[in-house]
Amino acid sequence: MTSSSRSGPIILLVWLAAAIAIVATGLLARLPFPPPLFVGIGVLFSLACVVLVPGVAAWLRGLDVRAILAFHLVRFVGVYFLWLMTQGRLDPLFARAAGIGDIVTAVGAVALLIVPALRARKGLMIWNAVGFVDIVLVVVNAFRVVLTAPDGFTEFYHLPLGLLPTFFVPVIIVSHLTIFLRLRKSAQ
């Protein structure tokens, strides 16, 4: 790996460390804007890195699709959403929709990882479209909860769920966009 191709992983690690610090120190809970806003900020940050930081775009282009799929295993967090809902600690409408959608997407990622034939263009496109729509709906639903039932979202101000809007969800969105771009280029 060349020094310029290391910039992508280094940025991700520094970003993850910063997200952990922001959430662990309680700063996230003290900020004047809600955690779902961090998703948009993170996506913009990611896209800026792709455009402005040498080597990041090339690293993304060269990243094995299996590594991207493996990252989506974090979406098994949906099981935790459903458990928190049963404990009364997470808004039920959010937990059901986000939990089930994330679990379905994670199971799909496992299937694509285990069965190489499923990673053919059509299988990858279907999984990516379903996963992308799900994550966008999760973010929209998160904003709804923050605005209408903020007590059902307090878990997202602390570890571990605070890392979702500050790191994991923006990276997930960009990973879906990356796959869409790859599929588009392969069709040309």
Phi and psi in degrees as GROMACS dihedral restraints (atoms count N, CA, C in turn):
[ dihedral_restraints ]
;  ai    aj    ak    al  type     phi  dphi    fc
    3     4     5     6     1   -76.4    20    10
    4     5     6     7     1   164.6    20    10
    6     7     8     9     1   -63.0    20    10
    7     8     9    10     1   -35.3    20    10
    9    10    11    12     1   -71.8    20    10
   10    11    12    13     1   -29.8    20    10
   12    13    14    15     1   -79.8    20    10
   13    14    15    16     1   -11.0    20    10
   15    16    17    18     1   -80.8    20    10
   16    17    18    19     1   -14.5    20    10
   18    19    20    21     1   -61.8    20    10
   19    20    21    22     1   -37.1    20    10
   21    22    23    24     1   -60.5    20    10
   22    23    24    25     1   -55.8    20    10
   24    25    26    27     1   -61.8    20    10
   25    26    27    28     1   -35.6    20    10
   27    28    29    30     1   -65.4    20    10
   28    29    30    31     1   -44.3    20    10
   30    31    32    33     1   -60.5    20    10
   31    32    33    34     1   -43.2    20    10
   33    34    35    36     1   -61.7    20    10
   34    35    36    37     1   -43.5    20    10
   36    37    38    39     1   -66.0    20    10
   37    38    39    40     1   -42.0    20    10
   39    40    41    42     1   -65.5    20    10
   40    41    42    43     1   -42.0    20    10
   42    43    44    45     1   -61.8    20    10
   43    44    45    46     1   -45.1    20    10
   45    46    47    48     1   -60.7    20    10
   46    47    48    49     1   -43.7    20    10
   48    49    50    51     1   -62.3    20    10
   49    50    51    52     1   -41.7    20    10
   51    52    53    54     1   -65.1    20    10
   52    53    54    55     1   -41.1    20    10
   54    55    56    57     1   -62.5    20    10
   55    56    57    58     1   -43.2    20    10
   57    58    59    60     1   -60.0    20    10
   58    59    60    61     1   -44.6    20    10
   60    61    62    63     1   -63.9    20    10
   61    62    63    64     1   -43.4    20    10
   63    64    65    66     1   -62.0    20    10
   64    65    66    67     1   -42.7    20    10
   66    67    68    69     1   -77.0    20    10
   67    68    69    70     1   -46.2    20    10
   69    70    71    72     1   -64.4    20    10
   70    71    72    73     1   -32.6    20    10
   72    73    74    75     1   -83.3    20    10
   73    74    75    76     1    -5.0    20    10
   75    76    77    78     1    85.2    20    10
   76    77    78    79     1     2.9    20    10
   78    79    80    81     1   -61.5    20    10
   79    80    81    82     1   -38.4    20    10
   81    82    83    84     1   -57.4    20    10
   82    83    84    85     1   -41.8    20    10
   84    85    86    87     1   -69.7    20    10
   85    86    87    88     1   -22.7    20    10
   87    88    89    90     1   -93.2    20    10
   88    89    90    91     1    -8.9    20    10
   90    91    92    93     1   -71.9    20    10
   91    92    93    94     1   149.6    20    10
   93    94    95    96     1   -78.9    20    10
   94    95    96    97     1     3.6    20    10
   96    97    98    99     1  -130.0    20    10
   97    98    99   100     1   152.6    20    10
   99   100   101   102     1   -75.7    20    10
  100   101   102   103     1   156.8    20    10
  102   103   104   105     1   -52.8    20    10
  103   104   105   106     1   -37.5    20    10
  105   106   107   108     1   -58.7    20    10
  106   107   108   109     1   -25.3    20    10
  108   109   110   111     1   -64.2    20    10
  109   110   111   112     1   -28.8    20    10
  111   112   113   114     1   -61.7    20    10
  112   113   114   115     1   -27.3    20    10
  114   115   116   117     1   -61.8    20    10
  115   116   117   118     1   -49.6    20    10
  117   118   119   120     1   -62.2    20    10
  118   119   120   121     1   -41.9    20    10
  120   121   122   123     1   -62.0    20    10
  121   122   123   124     1   -43.2    20    10
  123   124   125   126     1   -65.0    20    10
  124   125   126   127     1   -39.6    20    10
  126   127   128   129     1   -65.1    20    10
  127   128   129   130     1   -44.8    20    10
  129   130   131   132     1   -62.1    20    10
  130   131   132   133     1   -41.6    20    10
  132   133   134   135     1   -59.7    20    10
  133   134   135   136     1   -45.3    20    10
  135   136   137   138     1   -60.8    20    10
  136   137   138   139     1   -46.9    20    10
  138   139   140   141     1   -65.3    20    10
  139   140   141   142     1   -36.9    20    10
  141   142   143   144     1   -63.2    20    10
  142   143   144   145     1   -40.1    20    10
  144   145   146   147     1   -63.4    20    10
  145   146   147   148     1   -41.3    20    10
  147   148   149   150     1   -60.7    20    10
  148   149   150   151     1   -40.4    20    10
  150   151   152   153     1   -82.0    20    10
  151   152   153   154     1   -38.7    20    10
  153   154   155   156     1  -101.3    20    10
  154   155   156   157     1   -23.7    20    10
  156   157   158   159     1   -98.2    20    10
  157   158   159   160     1   119.0    20    10
  159   160   161   162     1   -57.1    20    10
  160   161   162   163     1   133.3    20    10
  162   163   164   165     1    95.1    20    10
  163   164   165   166     1   -20.7    20    10
  165   166   167   168     1   -67.7    20    10
  166   167   168   169     1   -46.0    20    10
  168   169   170   171     1   -62.2    20    10
  169   170   171   172     1   -42.6    20    10
  171   172   173   174     1   -65.1    20    10
  172   173   174   175     1   -40.0    20    10
  174   175   176   177     1   -60.9    20    10
  175   176   177   178     1   -45.6    20    10
  177   178   179   180     1   -61.9    20    10
  178   179   180   181     1   -42.6    20    10
  180   181   182   183     1   -62.4    20    10
  181   182   183   184     1   -34.7    20    10
  183   184   185   186     1   -89.3    20    10
  184   185   186   187     1    -6.4    20    10
  186   187   188   189     1   -68.2    20    10
  187   188   189   190     1   128.4    20    10
  189   190   191   192     1   -62.5    20    10
  190   191   192   193     1   133.3    20    10
  192   193   194   195     1   -58.2    20    10
  193   194   195   196     1   -27.9    20    10
  195   196   197   198     1   -65.2    20    10
  196   197   198   199     1   -33.0    20    10
  198   199   200   201     1   -67.5    20    10
  199   200   201   202     1   -39.0    20    10
  201   202   203   204     1   -65.0    20    10
  202   203   204   205     1   -45.4    20    10
  204   205   206   207     1   -61.5    20    10
  205   206   207   208     1   -42.2    20    10
  207   208   209   210     1   -62.2    20    10
  208   209   210   211     1   -35.0    20    10
  210   211   212   213     1   -59.7    20    10
  211   212   213   214     1   -32.7    20    10
  213   214   215   216     1   -72.7    20    10
  214   215   216   217     1    -5.3    20    10
  216   217   218   219     1   -65.1    20    10
  217   218   219   220     1   -20.7    20    10
  219   220   221   222     1   -60.2    20    10
  220   221   222   223     1   -18.4    20    10
  222   223   224   225     1   -74.2    20    10
  223   224   225   226     1    -4.7    20    10
  225   226   227   228     1   -65.4    20    10
  226   227   228   229     1    -3.4    20    10
  228   229   230   231     1   -57.4    20    10
  229   230   231   232     1   -18.7    20    10
  231   232   233   234     1   -56.3    20    10
  232   233   234   235     1   -32.1    20    10
  234   235   236   237     1   -62.8    20    10
  235   236   237   238     1   -41.9    20    10
  237   238   239   240     1   -65.1    20    10
  238   239   240   241     1   -39.3    20    10
  240   241   242   243     1   -56.7    20    10
  241   242   243   244     1   -47.1    20    10
  243   244   245   246     1   -65.4    20    10
  244   245   246   247     1   -38.5    20    10
  246   247   248   249     1   -64.4    20    10
  247   248   249   250     1   -45.3    20    10
  249   250   251   252     1   -61.1    20    10
  250   251   252   253     1   -35.3    20    10
  252   253   254   255     1   -62.0    20    10
  253   254   255   256     1   -42.7    20    10
  255   256   257   258     1   -65.7    20    10
  256   257   258   259     1   -22.7    20    10
  258   259   260   261     1   -88.7    20    10
  259   260   261   262     1    -2.6    20    10
  261   262   263   264     1    74.9    20    10
  262   263   264   265     1    19.4    20    10
  264   265   266   267     1  -103.1    20    10
  265   266   267   268     1    -2.2    20    10
  267   268   269   270     1  -142.9    20    10
  268   269   270   271     1   138.1    20    10
  270   271   272   273     1   -50.9    20    10
  271   272   273   274     1   126.0    20    10
  273   274   275   276     1   -61.3    20    10
  274   275   276   277     1   -41.7    20    10
  276   277   278   279     1   -63.9    20    10
  277   278   279   280     1   -41.8    20    10
  279   280   281   282     1   -65.7    20    10
  280   281   282   283     1   -49.7    20    10
  282   283   284   285     1   -60.4    20    10
  283   284   285   286     1   -43.6    20    10
  285   286   287   288     1   -63.9    20    10
  286   287   288   289     1   -52.9    20    10
  288   289   290   291     1   -64.1    20    10
  289   290   291   292     1   -50.6    20    10
  291   292   293   294     1   -68.0    20    10
  292   293   294   295     1   -41.6    20    10
  294   295   296   297     1   -62.5    20    10
  295   296   297   298     1   -51.8    20    10
  297   298   299   300     1   -65.6    20    10
  298   299   300   301     1   -44.5    20    10
  300   301   302   303     1   -60.6    20    10
  301   302   303   304     1   -43.0    20    10
  303   304   305   306     1   -67.3    20    10
  304   305   306   307     1   -39.7    20    10
  306   307   308   309     1   -63.9    20    10
  307   308   309   310     1   -44.7    20    10
  309   310   311   312     1   -59.6    20    10
  310   311   312   313     1   -43.7    20    10
  312   313   314   315     1   -65.0    20    10
  313   314   315   316     1   -41.5    20    10
  315   316   317   318     1   -65.4    20    10
  316   317   318   319     1   -42.5    20    10
  318   319   320   321     1   -62.9    20    10
  319   320   321   322     1   -40.5    20    10
  321   322   323   324     1   -61.3    20    10
  322   323   324   325     1   -40.1    20    10
  324   325   326   327     1   -62.8    20    10
  325   326   327   328     1   -41.0    20    10
  327   328   329   330     1   -60.6    20    10
  328   329   330   331     1   -45.5    20    10
  330   331   332   333     1   -60.8    20    10
  331   332   333   334     1   -42.8    20    10
  333   334   335   336     1   -66.4    20    10
  334   335   336   337     1   -33.7    20    10
  336   337   338   339     1   -71.5    20    10
  337   338   339   340     1   -38.9    20    10
  339   340   341   342     1   -80.3    20    10
  340   341   342   343     1   -36.6    20    10
  342   343   344   345     1  -112.5    20    10
  343   344   345   346     1    96.2    20    10
  345   346   347   348     1   -53.9    20    10
  346   347   348   349     1   -34.0    20    10
  348   349   350   351     1   -62.1    20    10
  349   350   351   352     1   -28.9    20    10
  351   352   353   354     1   -69.4    20    10
  352   353   354   355     1   -19.8    20    10
  354   355   356   357     1   -79.5    20    10
  355   356   357   358     1     2.2    20    10
  357   358   359   360     1   -58.4    20    10
  358   359   360   361     1   161.4    20    10
  360   361   362   363     1   -44.0    20    10
  361   362   363   364     1   -50.3    20    10
  363   364   365   366     1   -65.2    20    10
  364   365   366   367     1   -46.4    20    10
  366   367   368   369     1   -62.6    20    10
  367   368   369   370     1   -43.6    20    10
  369   370   371   372     1   -66.7    20    10
  370   371   372   373     1   -38.9    20    10
  372   373   374   375     1   -64.1    20    10
  373   374   375   376     1   -45.0    20    10
  375   376   377   378     1   -62.5    20    10
  376   377   378   379     1   -49.6    20    10
  378   379   380   381     1   -58.8    20    10
  379   380   381   382     1   -45.2    20    10
  381   382   383   384     1   -65.0    20    10
  382   383   384   385     1   -41.7    20    10
  384   385   386   387     1   -64.6    20    10
  385   386   387   388     1   -45.4    20    10
  387   388   389   390     1   -62.5    20    10
  388   389   390   391     1   -46.4    20    10
  390   391   392   393     1   -65.2    20    10
  391   392   393   394     1   -37.8    20    10
  393   394   395   396     1   -68.0    20    10
  394   395   396   397     1   -47.6    20    10
  396   397   398   399     1   -59.2    20    10
  397   398   399   400     1   -42.9    20    10
  399   400   401   402     1   -59.1    20    10
  400   401   402   403     1   -48.8    20    10
  402   403   404   405     1   -68.0    20    10
  403   404   405   406     1   -34.4    20    10
  405   406   407   408     1   -64.7    20    10
  406   407   408   409     1   -43.3    20    10
  408   409   410   411     1   -65.5    20    10
  409   410   411   412     1   -34.3    20    10
  411   412   413   414     1   -61.1    20    10
  412   413   414   415     1   -45.0    20    10
  414   415   416   417     1   -65.8    20    10
  415   416   417   418     1   -43.9    20    10
  417   418   419   420     1   -61.3    20    10
  418   419   420   421     1   -44.5    20    10
  420   421   422   423     1   -64.0    20    10
  421   422   423   424     1   -36.1    20    10
  423   424   425   426     1   -62.7    20    10
  424   425   426   427     1   -42.8    20    10
  426   427   428   429     1   -61.5    20    10
  427   428   429   430     1   -40.4    20    10
  429   430   431   432     1   -58.9    20    10
  430   431   432   433     1   -46.4    20    10
  432   433   434   435     1   -65.1    20    10
  433   434   435   436     1   -43.6    20    10
  435   436   437   438     1   -60.1    20    10
  436   437   438   439     1   -37.3    20    10
  438   439   440   441     1   -83.1    20    10
  439   440   441   442     1   -31.8    20    10
  441   442   443   444     1  -108.9    20    10
  442   443   444   445     1   -28.4    20    10
  444   445   446   447     1  -144.1    20    10
  445   446   447   448     1    63.1    20    10
  447   448   449   450     1   -56.9    20    10
  448   449   450   451     1   -26.8    20    10
  450   451   452   453     1   -64.4    20    10
  451   452   453   454     1   -23.7    20    10
  453   454   455   456     1   -84.1    20    10
  454   455   456   457     1     8.8    20    10
  456   457   458   459     1  -128.3    20    10
  457   458   459   460     1     4.1    20    10
  459   460   461   462     1   -62.0    20    10
  460   461   462   463     1   -26.3    20    10
  462   463   464   465     1   -60.3    20    10
  463   464   465   466     1   -24.1    20    10
  465   466   467   468     1   -81.3    20    10
  466   467   468   469     1     0.8    20    10
  468   469   470   471     1   -96.5    20    10
  469   470   471   472     1    -2.7    20    10
  471   472   473   474     1  -132.6    20    10
  472   473   474   475     1   167.5    20    10
  474   475   476   477     1   -70.8    20    10
  475   476   477   478     1   144.6    20    10
  477   478   479   480     1   -90.0    20    10
  478   479   480   481     1   -19.4    20    10
  480   481   482   483     1   -67.9    20    10
  481   482   483   484     1   -21.0    20    10
  483   484   485   486     1   -61.6    20    10
  484   485   486   487     1   -21.1    20    10
  486   487   488   489     1   -75.6    20    10
  487   488   489   490     1   -16.9    20    10
  489   490   491   492     1   -65.5    20    10
  490   491   492   493     1   -57.3    20    10
  492   493   494   495     1   -72.5    20    10
  493   494   495   496     1   -27.2    20    10
  495   496   497   498     1   -85.1    20    10
  496   497   498   499     1   -16.8    20    10
  498   499   500   501     1  -144.5    20    10
  499   500   501   502     1   -61.9    20    10
  501   502   503   504     1   -64.3    20    10
  502   503   504   505     1   -45.7    20    10
  504   505   506   507     1   -65.6    20    10
  505   506   507   508     1   -44.5    20    10
  507   508   509   510     1   -59.9    20    10
  508   509   510   511     1   -40.3    20    10
  510   511   512   513     1   -66.1    20    10
  511   512   513   514     1   -38.2    20    10
  513   514   515   516     1   -61.7    20    10
  514   515   516   517     1   -45.9    20    10
  516   517   518   519     1   -60.7    20    10
  517   518   519   520     1   -46.4    20    10
  519   520   521   522     1   -65.4    20    10
  520   521   522   523     1   -34.2    20    10
  522   523   524   525     1   -66.2    20    10
  523   524   525   526     1   -37.5    20    10
  525   526   527   528     1   -64.5    20    10
  526   527   528   529     1   -43.3    20    10
  528   529   530   531     1   -61.6    20    10
  529   530   531   532     1   -39.0    20    10
  531   532   533   534     1   -60.8    20    10
  532   533   534   535     1   -44.9    20    10
  534   535   536   537     1   -65.1    20    10
  535   536   537   538     1   -42.1    20    10
  537   538   539   540     1   -58.1    20    10
  538   539   540   541     1   -44.3    20    10
  540   541   542   543     1   -63.2    20    10
  541   542   543   544     1   -41.9    20    10
  543   544   545   546     1   -62.3    20    10
  544   545   546   547     1   -43.9    20    10
  546   547   548   549     1   -65.2    20    10
  547   548   549   550     1   -38.0    20    10
  549   550   551   552     1   -64.2    20    10
  550   551   552   553     1   -45.7    20    10
  552   553   554   555     1   -65.0    20    10
  553   554   555   556     1   -37.5    20    10
  555   556   557   558     1   -70.3    20    10
  556   557   558   559     1   -20.8    20    10
  558   559   560   561     1   -83.2    20    10
  559   560   561   562     1   -16.1    20    10
